[in-house]
Amino acid sequence: MEILVLLIPLSIILLGLAAWAFIWAVNNRQFDDLDKHAMDILSDEPGSNDR
């Protein structure tokens, strides 16, 4: 039962870190164009899929 005193704050800290990492990724436009690299493989010319 004493382990809960350690595990609950630790889980809250980890949740906060995960939320911060997600917000950072969204704010730095990491999820903007997810299909660009998937379409690059279909192109014969390098750089022809630049948008």
N, C-alpha and C positions, 0 to 999 in steps of 0.2 A: 504494500500500500504506500510505503514511503517513496517508491520509485515514481509514482504519479506526480510528486512534487517536482521531479526533474523532467519527466516526459511531457507534461502539459505545456510548460513554458518553452521547451525545446521545439515542440510541434508548432506552437504559435510563431516562434521565430522563423522556422523553416517556411511556414505558410506566408509570412511577410516577405521573405526573400524571394519566393516564387512569384508573388504578386508584383513585387518591384521589378523583377526580371521581365515579366510579361509587359508591364507598363512601359519599361524602357524600350523593349523591342517594338512596340506599337508606335511610340513617339519618335523612334529613329527610323521609321518606315521600313522595317524588316519584312513586313508582310504585304507590301504593295503589289508587286508583280510576280506572283508565284508561278505563272505559266510561261514566262519568257524563256527560262532555261530549258523547259521541256520542249519548246518549239525550236530551239537552236539546233537540236540534233537532226531535224528534218530539212534544214537549209543546206544547200550545196556551197553557197558562198559565205565566207566568214564575215560576220557583221551585217548580214542582210536583214536580220530580224530586229534591228535597232528601232526602238519606238521613241 
